[in-house]
């Protein structure tokens, strides 16, 4: 069994938690704010009790590489937890996005993820790459929530 690795990205936004959550948890909206890495985004499956909630699977990426992410936990305005579904590109990948209100009316965003090293020796580079990608996505998410675009 491979070693476990993780990453953490933190950001602060002037937008309220609900605005950030609405953009991050809504699969198809990733194509609005996630460019250039995310050009296509859609629901592959809707949630069991809430359309965007637990059990929902979003597909995001750029054809022919579409990543499927299944929602595991869904607390509107507060928390979104997801894992890779289907053709899992990274073993045991699980991410958690927390949206915590700040005193000034904004949000502290904490995006963490963990995975099992798929091939011995690849863990550190993969964790660094994921951290860079999530840093990029979190910056785009904050900008979109703050500007309304």
N, C-alpha and C positions, 0 to 999 in steps of 0.2 A: 504494500500500500504506500502511495506517495505521501510526501509531507504536505501539511496545510500551510497556506499563505493567505495574507489578507492585505487590504489597503483601507485607507480612510481619507476622505476629502471633506473639508469644512469650509463653509462660505456664510457670509451674512448678506441679507437682502433687505431693502426698504419695503419690499412687497409683503403683504400678509401671508401667513402659512397657506391659507386656502387657495390663493392665486398660484403659488408655486406647486402645490399638490395637484391642482386641476390640470396643469400642463404636464407634469411628470407622470401622473397615473393614467392619463388618457392616451392610449396607444397611437391612434391616428394623428394626434397633434404633434408627435415627435417630428413628423415631416415638415411642420411649420417652423420649428425652432432649432432642430438638430442638424441642419445642413452645415457643412457639405457631407458629413459622414452618414447622416440619415436622410435619404431622398424618398424612400418608400416607408410607409408605416400604416398598419391596418390591424383590425382585430381578426385573429384566426378563430377565436372562440370567445364568447361572452361569459361573464361570471355566473355563478349558480344562483345567488340571491340578489346581487347588484350587478348591472351590466359590466362595469369596470372593475368589479371586486374579485374576491377569492374565486379561483378557477379560470378567470379570464386569461387568454393567451394573446399577447401582442406580437406582431412580426415587424421588426424594424431593420433598416439597413439600406443597401443598394444592390439591386439585382446583379449578379446571381447570389450574393451573400445576404441572406435574411436571417436574423437571429430571432428565435422564438423564446419569449420570456413569459412564464406563468406566474400570476399573482398568488402569493401564499398567505399574505396578511394585508388587510385593507382597512385603514382607519382614516376616513376623509378628513383632510386638513392637518393630519398629524403623522401618519406612518404608512409607508408602502414597502412591502417585502416581496421580492420576486426571485425566481430561479430560472435557469435555462431549461427549456422544454424541448422535446423532440430530439433532433440531431445534436445534442449538447456539445458545443465546441470546447467547453472547459469543464472538466470533471467536478461534480459537486458544487458548482457555482451557486452562490446565494448572496443577494444584495439587500440592503436595508437603507431606506431613505427616510430620515426623520426631519420633521418640520416643527421647530420649537419657536413660539412667539418670543420676541424681544421686548424690552421695556418701551422702546420707542415706536412700537407698532409694526416693526419689521419681523424678520425671521432669521433664526440660525438654522442653516441647512447642514445636516451631517449625512454623508453618503458613504456607507461602508460595504465591503464585499469580502468574501472568502471563497477559497476553492482548494481542491486537492491537485497537487502537481501532476499533470497528465503523463509527463515523461521525466524521468530523473534528471535533475539539473536545469529544468526549464522554469521552475517556480519563481526565482528572483526576477528574471526578465519579464515573465508574464505579469507578475504583480506590479512591476514598474510601468509596464505598458497600460495595464488597466487603470492605474492611478492617473496617468497622463490623460487617458481617454475620458475618465470620469471628471477630472478637473476641467477639461474642455466642455463636456456636456453640462456640468453644474454652472459654469460661467454663462453658457448660452441660455440655460434655464432661468437664471437670475435676471439676465438682461431682458429676456422675453416677458417675464412677470413684471418687471419694473417699467418697461416701455409699452406694454400691451401689444407687442408684436412677436 
